């Protein structure tokens, strides 16, 4: 199951360098995760200060 970024995202970018497959990109106004590339590693969830990275 892929992860997604919810509206709680504050666009801090902490998750971007943690993603081993580089599936997180800057959106408008929040970051987004490409579900087809996400490997469900949960690295993004571990660093998100607002817990906006959640299982889809």
Predicted model as a PDB file, atoms N, CA, C, CB and O in Angstrom, pLDDT in the B-factor column:
MODEL        1                                                                  
ATOM      1  N   UNK A   1       0.846  -1.176   0.000  1.00 85.00           N  
ATOM      2  CA  UNK A   1       0.000   0.000   0.000  1.00 85.00           C  
ATOM      3  C   UNK A   1       0.893   1.242   0.000  1.00 85.00           C  
ATOM      4  CB  UNK A   1      -0.963  -0.003   1.224  1.00 85.00           C  
ATOM      5  O   UNK A   1       1.833   1.334   0.789  1.00 85.00           O  
ATOM      6  N   UNK A   2       0.607   2.162  -0.856  1.00 96.00           N  
ATOM      7  CA  UNK A   2       1.363   3.401  -0.948  1.00 96.00           C  
ATOM      8  C   UNK A   2       0.971   4.361   0.178  1.00 96.00           C  
ATOM      9  CB  UNK A   2       1.141   4.060  -2.315  1.00 96.00           C  
ATOM     10  O   UNK A   2      -0.052   4.190   0.841  1.00 96.00           O  
ATOM     11  N   UNK A   3       1.804   5.359   0.366  1.00 98.00           N  
ATOM     12  CA  UNK A   3       1.496   6.425   1.314  1.00 98.00           C  
ATOM     13  C   UNK A   3       0.944   7.616   0.555  1.00 98.00           C  
ATOM     14  CB  UNK A   3       2.751   6.828   2.134  1.00 98.00           C  
ATOM     15  O   UNK A   3       1.134   7.745  -0.655  1.00 98.00           O  
ATOM     16  N   UNK A   4       0.257   8.486   1.284  1.00 98.00           N  
ATOM     17  CA  UNK A   4      -0.243   9.734   0.714  1.00 98.00           C  
ATOM     18  C   UNK A   4       0.042  10.848   1.702  1.00 98.00           C  
ATOM     19  CB  UNK A   4      -1.770   9.647   0.387  1.00 98.00           C  
ATOM     20  O   UNK A   4       0.321  10.594   2.874  1.00 98.00           O  
ATOM     21  N   UNK A   5      -0.028  12.064   1.234  1.00 98.00           N  
ATOM     22  CA  UNK A   5       0.193  13.230   2.088  1.00 98.00           C  
ATOM     23  C   UNK A   5      -1.131  13.957   2.218  1.00 98.00           C  
ATOM     24  CB  UNK A   5       1.308  14.174   1.508  1.00 98.00           C  
ATOM     25  O   UNK A   5      -1.751  14.323   1.219  1.00 98.00           O  
ATOM     26  N   UNK A   6      -1.559  14.164   3.448  1.00 98.00           N  
ATOM     27  CA  UNK A   6      -2.852  14.782   3.720  1.00 98.00           C  
ATOM     28  C   UNK A   6      -2.743  16.302   3.778  1.00 98.00           C  
ATOM     29  CB  UNK A   6      -3.424  14.250   5.027  1.00 98.00           C  
ATOM     30  O   UNK A   6      -1.656  16.869   3.678  1.00 98.00           O  
ATOM     31  N   UNK A   7      -3.887  16.941   3.941  1.00 97.00           N  
ATOM     32  CA  UNK A   7      -3.953  18.399   3.999  1.00 97.00           C  
ATOM     33  C   UNK A   7      -3.263  18.994   5.225  1.00 97.00           C  
ATOM     34  CB  UNK A   7      -5.384  18.836   3.979  1.00 97.00           C  
ATOM     35  O   UNK A   7      -3.116  20.213   5.319  1.00 97.00           O  
ATOM     36  N   UNK A   8      -2.836  18.146   6.165  1.00 98.00           N  
ATOM     37  CA  UNK A   8      -2.086  18.635   7.319  1.00 98.00           C  
ATOM     38  C   UNK A   8      -0.648  19.027   6.945  1.00 98.00           C  
ATOM     39  CB  UNK A   8      -2.068  17.569   8.416  1.00 98.00           C  
ATOM     40  O   UNK A   8       0.070  19.601   7.763  1.00 98.00           O  
ATOM     41  N   UNK A   9      -0.234  18.721   5.724  1.00 98.00           N  
ATOM     42  CA  UNK A   9       1.119  19.038   5.245  1.00 98.00           C  
ATOM     43  C   UNK A   9       1.369  20.541   5.350  1.00 98.00           C  
ATOM     44  CB  UNK A   9       1.313  18.559   3.777  1.00 98.00           C  
ATOM     45  O   UNK A   9       0.536  21.353   4.947  1.00 98.00           O  
ATOM     46  N   UNK A  10       2.528  20.893   5.899  1.00 98.00           N  
ATOM     47  CA  UNK A  10       2.911  22.305   5.999  1.00 98.00           C  
ATOM     48  C   UNK A  10       3.976  22.652   4.955  1.00 98.00           C  
ATOM     49  CB  UNK A  10       3.432  22.624   7.419  1.00 98.00           C  
ATOM     50  O   UNK A  10       4.569  23.729   5.015  1.00 98.00           O  
ATOM     51  N   UNK A  11       4.217  21.770   4.021  1.00 97.00           N  
ATOM     52  CA  UNK A  11       5.164  21.966   2.922  1.00 97.00           C  
ATOM     53  C   UNK A  11       6.565  22.310   3.420  1.00 97.00           C  
ATOM     54  CB  UNK A  11       4.667  23.063   1.998  1.00 97.00           C  
ATOM     55  O   UNK A  11       7.227  23.191   2.871  1.00 97.00           O  
ATOM     56  N   UNK A  12       7.011  21.614   4.458  1.00 98.00           N  
ATOM     57  CA  UNK A  12       8.341  21.877   5.022  1.00 98.00           C  
ATOM     58  C   UNK A  12       9.441  21.187   4.227  1.00 98.00           C  
ATOM     59  CB  UNK A  12       8.398  21.421   6.476  1.00 98.00           C  
ATOM     60  O   UNK A  12      10.593  21.620   4.260  1.00 98.00           O  
ATOM     61  N   UNK A  13       9.096  20.112   3.508  1.00 97.00           N  
ATOM     62  CA  UNK A  13      10.063  19.399   2.692  1.00 97.00           C  
ATOM     63  C   UNK A  13      10.893  18.361   3.426  1.00 97.00           C  
ATOM     64  CB  UNK A  13      10.961  20.363   2.070  1.00 97.00           C  
ATOM     65  O   UNK A  13      11.800  17.779   2.831  1.00 97.00           O  
ATOM     66  N   UNK A  14      10.618  18.114   4.685  1.00 98.00           N  
ATOM     67  CA  UNK A  14      11.401  17.143   5.468  1.00 98.00           C  
ATOM     68  C   UNK A  14      11.332  15.739   4.882  1.00 98.00           C  
ATOM     69  CB  UNK A  14      10.912  17.115   6.909  1.00 98.00           C  
ATOM     70  O   UNK A  14      12.284  14.970   5.015  1.00 98.00           O  
ATOM     71  N   UNK A  15      10.244  15.399   4.251  1.00 98.00           N  
ATOM     72  CA  UNK A  15      10.046  14.057   3.718  1.00 98.00           C  
ATOM     73  C   UNK A  15      10.824  13.792   2.428  1.00 98.00           C  
ATOM     74  CB  UNK A  15       8.586  13.828   3.475  1.00 98.00           C  
ATOM     75  O   UNK A  15      11.196  12.651   2.154  1.00 98.00           O  
ATOM     76  N   UNK A  16      11.066  14.813   1.652  1.00 98.00           N  
ATOM     77  CA  UNK A  16      11.659  14.648   0.323  1.00 98.00           C  
ATOM     78  C   UNK A  16      13.002  13.916   0.344  1.00 98.00           C  
ATOM     79  CB  UNK A  16      11.839  15.997  -0.320  1.00 98.00           C  
ATOM     80  O   UNK A  16      13.150  12.931  -0.380  1.00 98.00           O  
ATOM     81  N   UNK A  17      13.983  14.346   1.134  1.00 98.00           N  
ATOM     82  CA  UNK A  17      15.269  13.641   1.104  1.00 98.00           C  
ATOM     83  C   UNK A  17      15.233  12.250   1.733  1.00 98.00           C  
ATOM     84  CB  UNK A  17      16.300  14.464   1.805  1.00 98.00           C  
ATOM     85  O   UNK A  17      16.157  11.463   1.527  1.00 98.00           O  
ATOM     86  N   UNK A  18      14.196  11.935   2.485  1.00 98.00           N  
ATOM     87  CA  UNK A  18      14.078  10.633   3.141  1.00 98.00           C  
ATOM     88  C   UNK A  18      13.559   9.548   2.214  1.00 98.00           C  
ATOM     89  CB  UNK A  18      13.175  10.742   4.335  1.00 98.00           C  
ATOM     90  O   UNK A  18      13.752   8.364   2.492  1.00 98.00           O  
ATOM     91  N   UNK A  19      12.909   9.916   1.130  1.00 98.00           N  
ATOM     92  CA  UNK A  19      12.298   8.936   0.237  1.00 98.00           C  
ATOM     93  C   UNK A  19      13.367   8.241  -0.604  1.00 98.00           C  
ATOM     94  CB  UNK A  19      11.255   9.612  -0.674  1.00 98.00           C  
ATOM     95  O   UNK A  19      14.056   8.897  -1.386  1.00 98.00           O  
ATOM     96  N   UNK A  20      13.517   6.924  -0.456  1.00 98.00           N  
ATOM     97  CA  UNK A  20      14.560   6.208  -1.195  1.00 98.00           C  
ATOM     98  C   UNK A  20      14.279   6.064  -2.692  1.00 98.00           C  
ATOM     99  CB  UNK A  20      14.740   4.848  -0.600  1.00 98.00           C  
ATOM    100  O   UNK A  20      15.196   5.791  -3.467  1.00 98.00           O  
ATOM    101  N   UNK A  21      13.024   6.243  -3.105  1.00 98.00           N  
ATOM    102  CA  UNK A  21      12.680   6.108  -4.517  1.00 98.00           C  
ATOM    103  C   UNK A  21      12.282   7.437  -5.152  1.00 98.00           C  
ATOM    104  CB  UNK A  21      11.557   5.112  -4.678  1.00 98.00           C  
ATOM    105  O   UNK A  21      11.831   7.472  -6.297  1.00 98.00           O  
ATOM    106  N   UNK A  22      12.443   8.497  -4.431  1.00 98.00           N  
ATOM    107  CA  UNK A  22      12.182   9.865  -4.916  1.00 98.00           C  
ATOM    108  C   UNK A  22      10.786  10.023  -5.521  1.00 98.00           C  
ATOM    109  CB  UNK A  22      13.226  10.254  -5.952  1.00 98.00           C  
ATOM    110  O   UNK A  22      10.633  10.561  -6.618  1.00 98.00           O  
ATOM    111  N   UNK A  23       9.773   9.550  -4.795  1.00 98.00           N  
ATOM    112  CA  UNK A  23       8.410   9.652  -5.306  1.00 98.00           C  
ATOM    113  C   UNK A  23       7.637  10.831  -4.729  1.00 98.00           C  
ATOM    114  CB  UNK A  23       7.669   8.384  -5.017  1.00 98.00           C  
ATOM    115  O   UNK A  23       6.451  10.987  -5.018  1.00 98.00           O  
ATOM    116  N   UNK A  24       8.284  11.662  -3.921  1.00 98.00           N  
ATOM    117  CA  UNK A  24       7.629  12.823  -3.329  1.00 98.00           C  
ATOM    118  C   UNK A  24       8.027  14.067  -4.106  1.00 98.00           C  
ATOM    119  CB  UNK A  24       7.996  12.970  -1.829  1.00 98.00           C  
ATOM    120  O   UNK A  24       9.205  14.310  -4.365  1.00 98.00           O  
ATOM    121  N   UNK A  25       7.017  14.851  -4.471  1.00 98.00           N  
ATOM    122  CA  UNK A  25       7.294  16.086  -5.202  1.00 98.00           C  
ATOM    123  C   UNK A  25       6.486  17.235  -4.618  1.00 98.00           C  
ATOM    124  CB  UNK A  25       6.979  15.917  -6.701  1.00 98.00           C  
ATOM    125  O   UNK A  25       5.464  17.042  -3.961  1.00 98.00           O  
ATOM    126  N   UNK A  26       6.980  18.428  -4.880  1.00 96.00           N  
ATOM    127  CA  UNK A  26       6.318  19.623  -4.377  1.00 96.00           C  
ATOM    128  C   UNK A  26       5.067  19.877  -5.200  1.00 96.00           C  
ATOM    129  CB  UNK A  26       7.265  20.849  -4.419  1.00 96.00           C  
ATOM    130  O   UNK A  26       5.113  19.925  -6.429  1.00 96.00           O  
ATOM    131  N   UNK A  27       3.963  20.036  -4.513  1.00 94.00           N  
ATOM    132  CA  UNK A  27       2.705  20.338  -5.181  1.00 94.00           C  
ATOM    133  C   UNK A  27       2.265  21.741  -4.819  1.00 94.00           C  
ATOM    134  CB  UNK A  27       1.618  19.315  -4.805  1.00 94.00           C  
ATOM    135  O   UNK A  27       3.041  22.523  -4.271  1.00 94.00           O  
ATOM    136  N   UNK A  28       1.044  22.051  -5.121  1.00 93.00           N  
ATOM    137  CA  UNK A  28       0.516  23.371  -4.797  1.00 93.00           C  
ATOM    138  C   UNK A  28      -0.801  23.190  -4.076  1.00 93.00           C  
ATOM    139  CB  UNK A  28       0.340  24.247  -6.072  1.00 93.00           C  
ATOM    140  O   UNK A  28      -1.788  22.867  -4.739  1.00 93.00           O  
ATOM    141  N   UNK A  29      -0.892  23.367  -2.803  1.00 95.00           N  
ATOM    142  CA  UNK A  29       0.099  23.962  -1.907  1.00 95.00           C  
ATOM    143  C   UNK A  29       0.890  22.949  -1.081  1.00 95.00           C  
ATOM    144  CB  UNK A  29      -0.582  24.912  -0.986  1.00 95.00           C  
ATOM    145  O   UNK A  29       1.793  23.334  -0.339  1.00 95.00           O  
ATOM    146  N   UNK A  30       0.562  21.646  -1.200  1.00 97.00           N  
ATOM    147  CA  UNK A  30       1.241  20.648  -0.372  1.00 97.00           C  
ATOM    148  C   UNK A  30       2.031  19.670  -1.233  1.00 97.00           C  
ATOM    149  CB  UNK A  30       0.229  19.888   0.490  1.00 97.00           C  
ATOM    150  O   UNK A  30       1.840  19.610  -2.447  1.00 97.00           O  
ATOM    151  N   UNK A  31       2.915  18.907  -0.607  1.00 98.00           N  
ATOM    152  CA  UNK A  31       3.683  17.886  -1.310  1.00 98.00           C  
ATOM    153  C   UNK A  31       2.775  16.721  -1.678  1.00 98.00           C  
ATOM    154  CB  UNK A  31       4.868  17.398  -0.448  1.00 98.00           C  
ATOM    155  O   UNK A  31       1.728  16.519  -1.064  1.00 98.00           O  
ATOM    156  N   UNK A  32       3.188  15.959  -2.685  1.00 98.00           N  
ATOM    157  CA  UNK A  32       2.410  14.808  -3.126  1.00 98.00           C  
ATOM    158  C   UNK A  32       3.321  13.590  -3.270  1.00 98.00           C  
ATOM    159  CB  UNK A  32       1.692  15.111  -4.461  1.00 98.00           C  
ATOM    160  O   UNK A  32       4.531  13.721  -3.452  1.00 98.00           O  
ATOM    161  N   UNK A  33       2.721  12.415  -3.186  1.00 98.00           N  
ATOM    162  CA  UNK A  33       3.443  11.153  -3.351  1.00 98.00           C  
ATOM    163  C   UNK A  33       2.885  10.449  -4.582  1.00 98.00           C  
ATOM    164  CB  UNK A  33       3.316  10.246  -2.071  1.00 98.00           C  
ATOM    165  O   UNK A  33       1.671  10.302  -4.728  1.00 98.00           O  
ATOM    166  N   UNK A  34       3.776  10.017  -5.462  1.00 98.00           N  
ATOM    167  CA  UNK A  34       3.377   9.241  -6.637  1.00 98.00           C  
ATOM    168  C   UNK A  34       3.121   7.811  -6.166  1.00 98.00           C  
ATOM    169  CB  UNK A  34       4.481   9.290  -7.777  1.00 98.00           C  
ATOM    170  O   UNK A  34       4.060   7.066  -5.886  1.00 98.00           O  
ATOM    171  N   UNK A  35       1.859   7.438  -6.081  1.00 97.00           N  
ATOM    172  CA  UNK A  35       1.475   6.129  -5.551  1.00 97.00           C  
ATOM    173  C   UNK A  35       2.010   4.967  -6.381  1.00 97.00           C  
ATOM    174  CB  UNK A  35      -0.023   6.033  -5.469  1.00 97.00           C  
ATOM    175  O   UNK A  35       2.223   3.880  -5.845  1.00 97.00           O  
ATOM    176  N   UNK A  36       2.227   5.173  -7.660  1.00 97.00           N  
ATOM    177  CA  UNK A  36       2.727   4.092  -8.501  1.00 97.00           C  
ATOM    178  C   UNK A  36       4.209   3.809  -8.276  1.00 97.00           C  
ATOM    179  CB  UNK A  36       2.490   4.423  -9.951  1.00 97.00           C  
ATOM    180  O   UNK A  36       4.708   2.757  -8.675  1.00 97.00           O  
ATOM    181  N   UNK A  37       4.908   4.737  -7.644  1.00 97.00           N  
ATOM    182  CA  UNK A  37       6.334   4.583  -7.365  1.00 97.00           C  
ATOM    183  C   UNK A  37       6.611   4.271  -5.902  1.00 97.00           C  
ATOM    184  CB  UNK A  37       7.075   5.836  -7.763  1.00 97.00           C  
ATOM    185  O   UNK A  37       7.635   3.666  -5.586  1.00 97.00           O  
ATOM    186  N   UNK A  38       5.729   4.666  -5.015  1.00 98.00           N  
ATOM    187  CA  UNK A  38       5.908   4.487  -3.573  1.00 98.00           C  
ATOM    188  C   UNK A  38       6.089   3.012  -3.215  1.00 98.00           C  
ATOM    189  CB  UNK A  38       4.709   5.068  -2.814  1.00 98.00           C  
ATOM    190  O   UNK A  38       5.334   2.159  -3.681  1.00 98.00           O  
ATOM    191  N   UNK A  39       7.089   2.717  -2.391  1.00 97.00           N  
ATOM    192  CA  UNK A  39       7.375   1.337  -1.983  1.00 97.00           C  
ATOM    193  C   UNK A  39       6.876   1.003  -0.581  1.00 97.00           C  
ATOM    194  CB  UNK A  39       8.856   1.087  -2.053  1.00 97.00           C  
ATOM    195  O   UNK A  39       7.196  -0.064  -0.055  1.00 97.00           O  
ATOM    196  N   UNK A  40       6.100   1.891   0.033  1.00 96.00           N  
ATOM    197  CA  UNK A  40       5.516   1.651   1.352  1.00 96.00           C  
ATOM    198  C   UNK A  40       6.578   1.482   2.439  1.00 96.00           C  
ATOM    199  CB  UNK A  40       4.631   0.418   1.308  1.00 96.00           C  
ATOM    200  O   UNK A  40       6.404   0.687   3.362  1.00 96.00           O  
ATOM    201  N   UNK A  41       7.674   2.226   2.328  1.00 97.00           N  
ATOM    202  CA  UNK A  41       8.756   2.084   3.306  1.00 97.00           C  
ATOM    203  C   UNK A  41       8.497   2.882   4.585  1.00 97.00           C  
ATOM    204  CB  UNK A  41      10.072   2.526   2.689  1.00 97.00           C  
ATOM    205  O   UNK A  41       9.108   2.607   5.617  1.00 97.00           O  
ATOM    206  N   UNK A  42       7.598   3.868   4.526  1.00 97.00           N  
ATOM    207  CA  UNK A  42       7.217   4.704   5.660  1.00 97.00           C  
ATOM    208  C   UNK A  42       8.314   5.654   6.134  1.00 97.00           C  
ATOM    209  CB  UNK A  42       6.805   3.836   6.794  1.00 97.00           C  
ATOM    210  O   UNK A  42       8.208   6.212   7.227  1.00 97.00           O  
ATOM    211  N   UNK A  43       9.357   5.848   5.345  1.00 98.00           N  
ATOM    212  CA  UNK A  43      10.413   6.783   5.736  1.00 98.00           C  
ATOM    213  C   UNK A  43       9.863   8.197   5.868  1.00 98.00           C  
ATOM    214  CB  UNK A  43      11.561   6.756   4.717  1.00 98.00           C  
ATOM    215  O   UNK A  43      10.281   8.949   6.748  1.00 98.00           O  
ATOM    216  N   UNK A  44       8.945   8.553   5.013  1.00 98.00           N  
ATOM    217  CA  UNK A  44       8.355   9.896   5.059  1.00 98.00           C  
ATOM    218  C   UNK A  44       7.559  10.107   6.347  1.00 98.00           C  
ATOM    219  CB  UNK A  44       7.447  10.122   3.838  1.00 98.00           C  
ATOM    220  O   UNK A  44       7.611  11.180   6.948  1.00 98.00           O  
ATOM    221  N   UNK A  45       6.835   9.093   6.758  1.00 98.00           N  
ATOM    222  CA  UNK A  45       6.009   9.200   7.960  1.00 98.00           C  
ATOM    223  C   UNK A  45       6.857   9.415   9.204  1.00 98.00           C  
ATOM    224  CB  UNK A  45       5.155   7.952   8.126  1.00 98.00           C  
ATOM    225  O   UNK A  45       6.430  10.088  10.142  1.00 98.00           O  
ATOM    226  N   UNK A  46       8.039   8.853   9.215  1.00 97.00           N  
ATOM    227  CA  UNK A  46       8.911   8.976  10.379  1.00 97.00           C  
ATOM    228  C   UNK A  46       9.489  10.357  10.597  1.00 97.00           C  
ATOM    229  CB  UNK A  46      10.015   8.019  10.262  1.00 97.00           C  
ATOM    230  O   UNK A  46       9.903  10.683  11.709  1.00 97.00           O  
ATOM    231  N   UNK A  47       9.528  11.181   9.553  1.00 98.00           N  
ATOM    232  CA  UNK A  47      10.126  12.511   9.690  1.00 98.00           C  
ATOM    233  C   UNK A  47       9.119  13.645   9.592  1.00 98.00           C  
ATOM    234  CB  UNK A  47      11.175  12.700   8.645  1.00 98.00           C  
ATOM    235  O   UNK A  47       9.481  14.797   9.829  1.00 98.00           O  
ATOM    236  N   UNK A  48       7.888  13.363   9.256  1.00 98.00           N  
ATOM    237  CA  UNK A  48       6.885  14.411   9.075  1.00 98.00           C  
ATOM    238  C   UNK A  48       6.488  15.020  10.415  1.00 98.00           C  
ATOM    239  CB  UNK A  48       5.647  13.852   8.360  1.00 98.00           C  
ATOM    240  O   UNK A  48       6.007  14.311  11.299  1.00 98.00           O  
ATOM    241  N   UNK A  49       6.687  16.331  10.575  1.00 98.00           N  
ATOM    242  CA  UNK A  49       6.373  16.966  11.860  1.00 98.00           C  
ATOM    243  C   UNK A  49       4.871  17.086  12.147  1.00 98.00           C  
ATOM    244  CB  UNK A  49       6.991  18.333  11.902  1.00 98.00           C  
ATOM    245  O   UNK A  49       4.486  17.317  13.294  1.00 98.00           O  
ATOM    246  N   UNK A  50       4.030  16.936  11.140  1.00 98.00           N  
ATOM    247  CA  UNK A  50       2.594  17.066  11.358  1.00 98.00           C  
ATOM    248  C   UNK A  50       1.849  15.751  11.136  1.00 98.00           C  
ATOM    249  CB  UNK A  50       2.031  18.131  10.446  1.00 98.00           C  
ATOM    250  O   UNK A  50       0.619  15.742  11.123  1.00 98.00           O  
ATOM    251  N   UNK A  51       2.562  14.652  10.964  1.00 98.00           N  
ATOM    252  CA  UNK A  51       1.973  13.341  10.712  1.00 98.00           C  
ATOM    253  C   UNK A  51       1.052  13.351   9.483  1.00 98.00           C  
ATOM    254  CB  UNK A  51       1.195  12.877  11.940  1.00 98.00           C  
ATOM    255  O   UNK A  51       0.002  12.709   9.477  1.00 98.00           O  
ATOM    256  N   UNK A  52       1.465  14.091   8.445  1.00 98.00           N  
ATOM    257  CA  UNK A  52       0.660  14.195   7.230  1.00 98.00           C  
ATOM    258  C   UNK A  52       0.906  13.050   6.257  1.00 98.00           C  
ATOM    259  CB  UNK A  52       0.939  15.503   6.543  1.00 98.00           C  
ATOM    260  O   UNK A  52       0.133  12.874   5.315  1.00 98.00           O  
ATOM    261  N   UNK A  53       1.957  12.272   6.458  1.00 98.00           N  
ATOM    262  CA  UNK A  53       2.237  11.115   5.597  1.00 98.00           C  
ATOM    263  C   UNK A  53       1.586   9.889   6.211  1.00 98.00           C  
ATOM    264  CB  UNK A  53       3.776  10.894   5.415  1.00 98.00           C  
ATOM    265  O   UNK A  53       1.989   9.422   7.276  1.00 98.00           O  
ATOM    266  N   UNK A  54       0.581   9.377   5.530  1.00 98.00           N  
ATOM    267  CA  UNK A  54      -0.207   8.267   6.063  1.00 98.00           C  
ATOM    268  C   UNK A  54      -0.417   7.198   4.994  1.00 98.00           C  
ATOM    269  CB  UNK A  54      -1.566   8.770   6.589  1.00 98.00           C  
ATOM    270  O   UNK A  54      -0.317   7.499   3.805  1.00 98.00           O  
ATOM    271  N   UNK A  55      -0.706   5.957   5.390  1.00 98.00           N  
ATOM    272  CA  UNK A  55      -1.022   4.924   4.396  1.00 98.00           C  
ATOM    273  C   UNK A  55      -2.246   5.338   3.579  1.00 98.00           C  
ATOM    274  CB  UNK A  55      -1.270   3.555   5.086  1.00 98.00           C  
ATOM    275  O   UNK A  55      -3.216   5.869   4.121  1.00 98.00           O  
ATOM    276  N   UNK A  56      -2.190   5.093   2.287  1.00 95.00           N  
ATOM    277  CA  UNK A  56      -3.308   5.472   1.404  1.00 95.00           C  
ATOM    278  C   UNK A  56      -4.465   4.515   1.556  1.00 95.00           C  
ATOM    279  CB  UNK A  56      -2.858   5.509  -0.059  1.00 95.00           C  
ATOM    280  O   UNK A  56      -5.490   4.676   0.894  1.00 95.00           O  
TER     281      UNK A  56                                                      
ENDMDL                                                                          
END                                                                             
